[in-house]
């Protein structure tokens, strides 16, 4: 996703890359509700992120959600085939 280019376009060789990713991880919130006994519906997982650029934040969160959905579908298909 070129996150370094997105979140730190003016970085140089002295930039602490780990600090950039730490800030990214702290700003990203994923909420997975607990499933109650007897429930068959899958809970809705919520992705949220704080930041200064709402367009960039929306793009990043949406891409994470799409990738999570793709990986979930792939895993379900694999489980069914097994």
Z-matrix of the N, CA and C atoms (Angstrom, degrees):
N
C 1 1.451
C 2 1.528 1 111.49
N 3 1.316 2 117.60 1 1.84
C 4 1.466 3 121.28 2 -179.36
C 5 1.527 4 112.16 3 52.51
N 6 1.321 5 115.45 4 45.69
C 7 1.461 6 119.68 5 -176.38
C 8 1.523 7 112.72 6 -62.07
N 9 1.317 8 117.48 7 -35.47
C 10 1.466 9 118.79 8 178.64
C 11 1.522 10 110.62 9 -62.01
N 12 1.323 11 116.88 10 -42.67
C 13 1.462 12 119.75 11 178.60
C 14 1.521 13 111.31 12 -66.40
N 15 1.323 14 116.66 13 -33.58
C 16 1.456 15 121.07 14 -178.41
C 17 1.524 16 112.38 15 -74.76
N 18 1.333 17 116.32 16 -44.54
C 19 1.464 18 120.11 17 -173.00
C 20 1.529 19 114.35 18 -96.09
N 21 1.316 20 116.80 19 -14.42
C 22 1.461 21 119.45 20 179.25
C 23 1.529 22 110.03 21 -147.90
N 24 1.331 23 116.78 22 65.28
C 25 1.469 24 119.56 23 -176.65
C 26 1.525 25 113.52 24 -66.16
N 27 1.323 26 117.63 25 -20.83
C 28 1.461 27 120.88 26 -177.62
C 29 1.520 28 112.58 27 -100.76
N 30 1.320 29 117.36 28 21.26
C 31 1.467 30 119.87 29 -177.71
C 32 1.535 31 109.87 30 -69.82
N 33 1.331 32 114.23 31 160.95
C 34 1.458 33 120.37 32 176.11
C 35 1.520 34 108.11 33 -136.79
N 36 1.311 35 116.89 34 -169.26
C 37 1.467 36 119.92 35 -176.21
C 38 1.521 37 112.94 36 -67.23
N 39 1.331 38 117.87 37 -17.92
C 40 1.460 39 121.64 38 179.12
C 41 1.536 40 112.67 39 -92.04
N 42 1.318 41 116.99 40 -4.03
C 43 1.462 42 120.78 41 -178.46
C 44 1.520 43 110.05 42 -68.39
N 45 1.319 44 115.49 43 134.79
C 46 1.462 45 121.09 44 177.90
C 47 1.535 46 108.42 45 -83.00
N 48 1.309 47 115.93 46 98.77
C 49 1.466 48 121.65 47 -176.93
C 50 1.521 49 110.66 48 -64.05
N 51 1.323 50 117.13 49 -37.39
C 52 1.467 51 119.72 50 178.72
C 53 1.526 52 111.37 51 -61.21
N 54 1.323 53 117.60 52 -36.14
C 55 1.464 54 121.24 53 178.37
C 56 1.529 55 110.77 54 -65.41
N 57 1.321 56 116.43 55 -36.57
C 58 1.468 57 120.17 56 178.19
C 59 1.521 58 109.99 57 -63.68
N 60 1.330 59 116.50 58 -46.68
C 61 1.463 60 119.59 59 -179.94
C 62 1.523 61 111.93 60 -70.51
N 63 1.330 62 117.47 61 -32.99
C 64 1.469 63 119.58 62 175.26
C 65 1.525 64 110.42 63 -62.87
N 66 1.325 65 116.73 64 -42.62
C 67 1.469 66 120.40 65 178.36
C 68 1.527 67 110.33 66 -64.55
N 69 1.332 68 116.48 67 -40.02
C 70 1.463 69 120.55 68 177.00
C 71 1.521 70 110.23 69 -60.43
N 72 1.321 71 116.72 70 -49.11
C 73 1.466 72 121.09 71 -178.80
C 74 1.524 73 112.46 72 -63.34
N 75 1.315 74 117.44 73 -36.23
C 76 1.462 75 120.48 74 178.43
C 77 1.524 76 111.79 75 -71.27
N 78 1.320 77 116.47 76 -29.98
C 79 1.458 78 120.30 77 -179.68
C 80 1.518 79 113.94 78 -81.81
N 81 1.340 80 116.93 79 -18.56
C 82 1.465 81 121.46 80 -178.45
C 83 1.526 82 109.56 81 -91.10
N 84 1.317 83 115.92 82 125.59
C 85 1.462 84 121.63 83 178.54
C 86 1.521 85 109.59 84 -118.93
N 87 1.315 86 115.12 85 128.75
C 88 1.462 87 121.38 86 176.96
C 89 1.519 88 106.91 87 -121.43
N 90 1.330 89 115.72 88 123.58
C 91 1.459 90 121.12 89 -179.11
C 92 1.521 91 108.80 90 -114.01
N 93 1.333 92 115.61 91 123.21
C 94 1.457 93 121.94 92 177.23
C 95 1.521 94 106.97 93 -120.18
N 96 1.337 95 117.84 94 107.30
C 97 1.462 96 119.83 95 -178.87
C 98 1.527 97 111.00 96 -66.56
N 99 1.309 98 115.64 97 149.90
C 100 1.460 99 120.88 98 176.61
C 101 1.519 100 109.35 99 -71.95
N 102 1.319 101 115.48 100 139.41
C 103 1.464 102 120.81 101 177.94
C 104 1.518 103 107.79 102 -86.56
N 105 1.313 104 116.28 103 128.87
C 106 1.455 105 121.20 104 179.58
C 107 1.522 106 109.52 105 -81.35
N 108 1.309 107 115.84 106 150.50
C 109 1.461 108 121.26 107 179.69
C 110 1.522 109 109.82 108 -56.06
N 111 1.318 110 115.78 109 132.84
C 112 1.453 111 121.32 110 177.74
C 113 1.515 112 114.20 111 90.07
N 114 1.320 113 118.65 112 -11.51
C 115 1.459 114 120.67 113 178.61
C 116 1.520 115 109.96 114 -76.29
N 117 1.307 116 116.04 115 137.15
C 118 1.461 117 119.94 116 178.56
C 119 1.523 118 111.98 117 -108.71
N 120 1.324 119 117.07 118 -19.97
C 121 1.462 120 120.03 119 179.35
C 122 1.520 121 109.77 120 -75.51
N 123 1.309 122 115.49 121 143.21
C 124 1.455 123 120.47 122 177.26
C 125 1.530 124 108.87 123 -75.09
N 126 1.328 125 116.89 124 138.93
C 127 1.458 126 119.04 125 178.73
C 128 1.530 127 110.82 126 -70.05
N 129 1.295 128 116.45 127 156.97
C 130 1.454 129 121.76 128 177.03
C 131 1.526 130 108.37 129 -85.42
N 132 1.313 131 115.82 130 121.38
C 133 1.457 132 121.42 131 178.09
C 134 1.527 133 107.53 132 -88.91
N 135 1.317 134 116.13 133 135.04
C 136 1.460 135 121.21 134 -177.21
C 137 1.519 136 110.10 135 -112.10
N 138 1.333 137 115.52 136 130.31
C 139 1.461 138 122.30 137 174.11
C 140 1.526 139 107.33 138 -110.33
N 141 1.323 140 117.09 139 133.00
C 142 1.466 141 121.49 140 176.78
C 143 1.520 142 108.36 141 -144.09
N 144 1.319 143 115.10 142 153.95
C 145 1.454 144 119.11 143 -179.79
C 146 1.515 145 109.16 144 -151.46
N 147 1.308 146 114.90 145 142.96
C 148 1.452 147 120.89 146 176.69
C 149 1.523 148 109.12 147 -101.16
N 150 1.318 149 115.93 148 147.27
C 151 1.447 150 119.43 149 177.31
C 152 1.504 151 111.13 150 176.13
N 153 1.321 152 114.97 151 173.88
C 154 1.452 153 120.99 152 -175.50
C 155 1.528 154 113.49 153 -86.13
N 156 1.316 155 117.63 154 -22.70
C 157 1.465 156 121.50 155 -175.72
C 158 1.529 157 109.13 156 -111.59
N 159 1.336 158 118.00 157 97.33
C 160 1.464 159 119.95 158 -174.94
C 161 1.524 160 113.99 159 -61.72
N 162 1.327 161 117.56 160 -32.10
C 163 1.466 162 120.10 161 179.20
C 164 1.525 163 109.55 162 -67.60
N 165 1.325 164 116.93 163 -46.09
C 166 1.466 165 121.21 164 178.63
C 167 1.523 166 110.67 165 -63.46
N 168 1.321 167 117.14 166 -44.73
C 169 1.462 168 121.36 167 -179.67
C 170 1.526 169 109.93 168 -60.56
N 171 1.320 170 117.64 169 -44.94
C 172 1.463 171 121.31 170 179.14
C 173 1.523 172 110.49 171 -61.00
N 174 1.331 173 117.12 172 -42.49
C 175 1.463 174 120.70 173 179.50
C 176 1.525 175 111.26 174 -63.07
N 177 1.316 176 116.91 175 -45.82
C 178 1.465 177 120.79 176 -178.75
C 179 1.530 178 110.74 177 -63.97
N 180 1.324 179 117.01 178 -47.73
C 181 1.470 180 120.70 179 -178.85
C 182 1.519 181 110.31 180 -63.61
N 183 1.318 182 117.84 181 -41.84
C 184 1.462 183 120.37 182 178.92
C 185 1.525 184 111.56 183 -64.83
N 186 1.316 185 117.68 184 -39.22
C 187 1.467 186 120.25 185 178.47
C 188 1.524 187 111.22 186 -66.92
N 189 1.323 188 117.01 187 -37.78
C 190 1.460 189 120.32 188 176.30
C 191 1.525 190 109.77 189 -63.52
N 192 1.330 191 117.06 190 -43.61
C 193 1.466 192 121.10 191 -179.95
C 194 1.525 193 111.12 192 -63.53
N 195 1.315 194 117.64 193 -42.55
C 196 1.469 195 121.14 194 179.19
C 197 1.525 196 110.19 195 -63.33
N 198 1.317 197 117.00 196 -43.41
C 199 1.468 198 120.17 197 179.75
C 200 1.527 199 111.04 198 -65.96
N 201 1.327 200 117.40 199 -39.63
C 202 1.466 201 120.48 200 177.25
C 203 1.525 202 110.43 201 -62.90
N 204 1.326 203 116.90 202 -41.27
C 205 1.466 204 120.99 203 178.21
C 206 1.529 205 110.81 204 -64.28
N 207 1.323 206 116.88 205 -43.05
C 208 1.473 207 121.31 206 179.54
C 209 1.524 208 111.14 207 -62.71
N 210 1.323 209 116.15 208 -44.84
C 211 1.460 210 119.83 209 -179.19
C 212 1.524 211 111.45 210 -67.29
N 213 1.319 212 117.01 211 -36.15
C 214 1.460 213 121.06 212 178.17
C 215 1.519 214 110.18 213 -65.04
N 216 1.328 215 117.10 214 -45.51
C 217 1.463 216 121.00 215 179.30
C 218 1.521 217 110.26 216 -62.45
N 219 1.319 218 117.56 217 -42.24
C 220 1.467 219 121.50 218 178.75
C 221 1.527 220 110.64 219 -61.53
N 222 1.313 221 117.01 220 -42.76
C 223 1.466 222 121.14 221 179.79
C 224 1.524 223 111.32 222 -66.39
N 225 1.320 224 117.15 223 -41.55
C 226 1.464 225 120.26 224 179.10
C 227 1.526 226 110.35 225 -63.35
N 228 1.314 227 117.76 226 -45.09
C 229 1.472 228 121.49 227 178.18
C 230 1.513 229 110.48 228 -60.71
N 231 1.315 230 117.11 229 -42.67
C 232 1.468 231 121.17 230 178.56
C 233 1.517 232 111.43 231 -62.61
N 234 1.344 233 116.74 232 -42.11
C 235 1.463 234 120.58 233 178.38
C 236 1.525 235 111.30 234 -64.02
N 237 1.320 236 117.09 235 -40.64
C 238 1.468 237 120.97 236 179.59
C 239 1.515 238 110.21 237 -64.77
N 240 1.314 239 117.34 238 -42.96
C 241 1.458 240 121.24 239 -179.77
C 242 1.515 241 111.92 240 -66.99
N 243 1.318 242 116.98 241 -31.48
C 244 1.471 243 120.68 242 179.82
C 245 1.518 244 109.28 243 -73.57
